[in-house]
Amino acid sequence: MPLPLPLPALFLAPLVVVVAYMVLAIGGFGSALMSIPLLALMLPVKLVVPLVLVVDFIATATSGMRFRRDVALGELKPLLPWTGLGLVAGVTLLVKLPQRWVLVALGLFIFGYAIYSLVYHERTASCSRWWSIPTGLSGGVISGLFGMGGPMYVVYLARRIAEPARLRATLSTIFSLNAAARLTLFLFSGLLLQLELWIAALYLLPFMVLGLFIGHRIHLRLDRAQIARLVSLLLLGTGVSVLWKALAAG
């Protein structure tokens, strides 16, 4: 039986997955934001994006159902059609673009998002429902291309939904629907038909469970904002590293 991953990634990828899902359990956000760019330094990005999707979907698929009574359906409905269009465009770009340019775009996105996260100050002002159009389109494209469209939905829905329980439930639902749609698109595009993807997913699943287990049971002297800042600093360096890898490959 072939190794599930190349030898360096065989030892480093599990560590990345454990830390990513610890952060998810502690802070409630962004396992993909951490795992995808770090894994892309070791593995082909067209393998990493669907691989993380499979692992992430298993980790989070039940969250939206568990809190379905709190979901703000009225806020979801305007987002879904535009998200669908964006997903089709994003997956098409992932399949068609040369890997080098996907890496360049990923590095620029990660670097830009890290800078935004470090300078952004939370605002409480609401926004118009018309913002569901650019939010759905951009969130769909970034999700389809990089698997990291979550921040677009968080920024928009946080300005539309005041109650934390409804916001969390609505975000969990849009993430689950987004992941299910991507699984379908990745299947039809052939990205899920890579044997090495499924071997790697089976190898990494126990480490995902371990990360969630540890994250739910440890108590850090850091609040959500401090964890987000640490993640942003890590992403800043990761974005530069991904760009370096992409440009060096040319």
ChimeraX attribute file (.defattr): number of C-alpha atoms within 10 A of each C-alpha:
attribute: neighborCount
match mode: 1-to-1
recipient: residues
	/A:1	4
	/A:2	7
	/A:3	11
	/A:4	18
	/A:5	19
	/A:6	13
	/A:7	10
	/A:8	10
	/A:9	16
	/A:10	16
	/A:11	11
	/A:12	13
	/A:13	21
	/A:14	21
	/A:15	16
	/A:16	22
	/A:17	29
	/A:18	25
	/A:19	21
	/A:20	26
	/A:21	30
	/A:22	24
	/A:23	24
	/A:24	19
	/A:25	20
	/A:26	20
	/A:27	19
	/A:28	12
	/A:29	19
	/A:30	20
	/A:31	24
	/A:32	23
	/A:33	21
	/A:34	24
	/A:35	22
	/A:36	25
	/A:37	25
	/A:38	23
	/A:39	23
	/A:40	21
	/A:41	20
	/A:42	19
	/A:43	17
	/A:44	13
	/A:45	22
	/A:46	19
	/A:47	17
	/A:48	22
	/A:49	26
	/A:50	26
	/A:51	24
	/A:52	22
	/A:53	23
	/A:54	20
	/A:55	22
	/A:56	19
	/A:57	17
	/A:58	15
	/A:59	16
	/A:60	15
	/A:61	17
	/A:62	14
	/A:63	17
	/A:64	21
	/A:65	15
	/A:66	12
	/A:67	16
	/A:68	16
	/A:69	13
	/A:70	17
	/A:71	21
	/A:72	19
	/A:73	13
	/A:74	8
	/A:75	16
	/A:76	17
	/A:77	11
	/A:78	16
	/A:79	23
	/A:80	19
	/A:81	16
	/A:82	20
	/A:83	28
	/A:84	21
	/A:85	15
	/A:86	24
	/A:87	28
	/A:88	20
	/A:89	19
	/A:90	24
	/A:91	23
	/A:92	17
	/A:93	16
	/A:94	22
	/A:95	17
	/A:96	10
	/A:97	12
	/A:98	11
	/A:99	15
	/A:100	18
	/A:101	15
	/A:102	20
	/A:103	26
	/A:104	19
	/A:105	18
	/A:106	24
	/A:107	26
	/A:108	17
	/A:109	17
	/A:110	26
	/A:111	24
	/A:112	14
	/A:113	17
	/A:114	23
	/A:115	15
	/A:116	12
	/A:117	19
	/A:118	15
	/A:119	9
	/A:120	9
	/A:121	8
	/A:122	10
	/A:123	9
	/A:124	10
	/A:125	8
	/A:126	13
	/A:127	13
	/A:128	9
	/A:129	15
	/A:130	10
	/A:131	13
	/A:132	24
	/A:133	16
	/A:134	16
	/A:135	24
	/A:136	26
	/A:137	25
	/A:138	22
	/A:139	29
	/A:140	33
	/A:141	27
	/A:142	23
	/A:143	27
	/A:144	32
	/A:145	29
	/A:146	29
	/A:147	25
	/A:148	25
	/A:149	26
	/A:150	21
	/A:151	17
	/A:152	18
	/A:153	20
	/A:154	18
	/A:155	13
	/A:156	19
	/A:157	25
	/A:158	20
	/A:159	17
	/A:160	18
	/A:161	16
	/A:162	12
	/A:163	10
	/A:164	11
	/A:165	14
	/A:166	19
	/A:167	21
	/A:168	21
	/A:169	21
	/A:170	27
	/A:171	22
	/A:172	23
	/A:173	25
	/A:174	19
	/A:175	21
	/A:176	21
	/A:177	18
	/A:178	23
	/A:179	22
	/A:180	16
	/A:181	17
	/A:182	25
	/A:183	19
	/A:184	11
	/A:185	18
	/A:186	22
	/A:187	14
	/A:188	11
	/A:189	14
	/A:190	10
	/A:191	20
	/A:192	19
	/A:193	12
	/A:194	13
	/A:195	10
	/A:196	16
	/A:197	22
	/A:198	17
	/A:199	16
	/A:200	21
	/A:201	19
	/A:202	15
	/A:203	17
	/A:204	24
	/A:205	19
	/A:206	15
	/A:207	21
	/A:208	25
	/A:209	18
	/A:210	18
	/A:211	23
	/A:212	22
	/A:213	15
	/A:214	17
	/A:215	21
	/A:216	16
	/A:217	11
	/A:218	10
	/A:219	10
	/A:220	9
	/A:221	6
	/A:222	12
	/A:223	11
	/A:224	12
	/A:225	10
	/A:226	12
	/A:227	16
	/A:228	19
	/A:229	15
	/A:230	13
	/A:231	19
	/A:232	22
	/A:233	15
	/A:234	15
	/A:235	24
	/A:236	21
	/A:237	14
	/A:238	21
	/A:239	26
	/A:240	16
	/A:241	18
	/A:242	25
	/A:243	23
	/A:244	15
	/A:245	18
	/A:246	20
	/A:247	13
	/A:248	9
	/A:249	8
	/A:250	7
